[in-house]
Amino acid sequence: MISRTRQNRKSLKTSSFYQGLIFFFSTIGSIVSLILYLWIFKEIDESILSVEIQNATARSLKNELDELKNKIENLSRSDVVTARATNELNMTIAIPETLVIAMKQDEDSKL
């Protein structure tokens, strides 16, 4: 009987030792998994934030580009150009010249 109790004690000691190791490694594994999860979550969050900032910048630049196109279209109209030339540059509007071509009657038939 003495030998059985010693074997039971040794097996109890070894099984509790293995259970302790399993608990220790599972705790360490859980902590490492949590740290890895938080690190990945932080990286994804930073990536999403940078994409949102880039989208906002792109929208702002597109808005500025549209405003500049509208301003160019407004300034390129002939009445605006004429008004600015007369008011700001003190230019006068040229009087259109007419050109008259006189042809003889007999040369007209050759055409």
C-alpha positions in Angstrom: 0.0 0.0 0.0 2.8 2.3 0.6 4.0 2.1 -2.9 0.6 3.0 -4.3 0.2 6.1 -2.2 3.7 7.2 -3.3 2.7 6.7 -6.9 -0.6 8.5 -6.3 1.3 11.4 -4.7 3.8 11.6 -7.5 1.1 11.5 -10.1 -0.9 14.1 -8.2 2.2 16.3 -8.0 3.0 15.8 -11.6 -0.6 16.4 -12.7 -0.9 19.6 -10.6 2.5 20.7 -12.1 1.2 20.1 -15.6 -2.1 21.9 -14.8 0.0 24.8 -13.4 2.0 24.9 -16.6 -1.1 24.8 -18.7 -2.6 27.6 -16.7 0.6 29.7 -16.9 1.0 29.2 -20.7 -2.7 29.8 -21.4 -2.6 33.1 -19.3 0.6 34.2 -21.2 -1.0 33.2 -24.5 -4.2 35.2 -23.6 -2.2 38.3 -22.7 -0.1 38.0 -25.9 -3.3 37.5 -28.0 -4.9 40.6 -26.4 -1.8 42.7 -27.0 -1.6 41.5 -30.6 -5.4 42.3 -31.1 -5.0 45.8 -29.7 -1.9 46.5 -31.9 -3.7 45.3 -35.0 -6.8 47.3 -34.0 -4.7 50.5 -33.5 -3.0 50.0 -36.9 -6.4 49.6 -38.7 -7.8 52.6 -36.9 -4.8 54.8 -37.9 -5.1 53.6 -41.5 -8.8 54.4 -41.6 -8.1 57.9 -40.1 -5.5 58.6 -42.7 -7.8 57.5 -45.5 -10.5 59.8 -44.2 -8.1 62.7 -44.0 -7.0 62.1 -47.6 -10.6 61.9 -48.7 -11.3 65.2 -47.0 -8.3 66.8 -48.6 -9.3 65.5 -52.0 -12.8 66.9 -51.6 -11.4 70.3 -50.6 -9.0 70.4 -53.6 -11.8 69.4 -55.9 -14.0 72.2 -54.5 -11.2 74.7 -55.0 -10.6 73.4 -58.6 -14.4 73.9 -59.3 -14.3 77.4 -57.9 -11.3 78.3 -60.1 -12.9 76.8 -63.2 -16.0 78.9 -62.5 -13.9 82.0 -62.0 -12.0 81.4 -65.3 -15.3 80.8 -67.1 -16.7 84.0 -65.7 -13.6 86.0 -66.5 -13.3 84.7 -70.1 -16.7 86.0 -71.2 -16.4 88.8 -73.8 -18.5 91.3 -71.9 -16.4 90.9 -68.8 -13.2 91.2 -70.8 -14.5 94.3 -72.5 -15.6 95.9 -69.2 -12.3 95.2 -67.5 -10.3 96.5 -70.5 -12.2 99.8 -70.5 -12.4 100.3 -66.8 -9.2 99.0 -65.4 -6.7 99.3 -68.3 -8.3 102.5 -69.8 -8.5 100.9 -73.3 -10.9 102.1 -75.8 -13.0 99.9 -78.0 -11.9 100.0 -81.6 -14.4 101.2 -84.2 -14.8 98.4 -86.7 -13.6 99.2 -90.2 -15.4 98.3 -93.3 -13.6 97.2 -96.4 -15.2 97.7 -99.7 -13.9 95.9 -102.8 -14.8 97.3 -106.2 -14.9 94.9 -109.1 -15.4 95.6 -112.7 -18.4 94.1 -114.4 -16.5 92.0 -117.0 -14.1 90.5 -114.4 -17.1 89.4 -112.4 -18.1 86.9 -115.1 -14.7 85.1 -114.9 -15.3 84.1 -111.4 
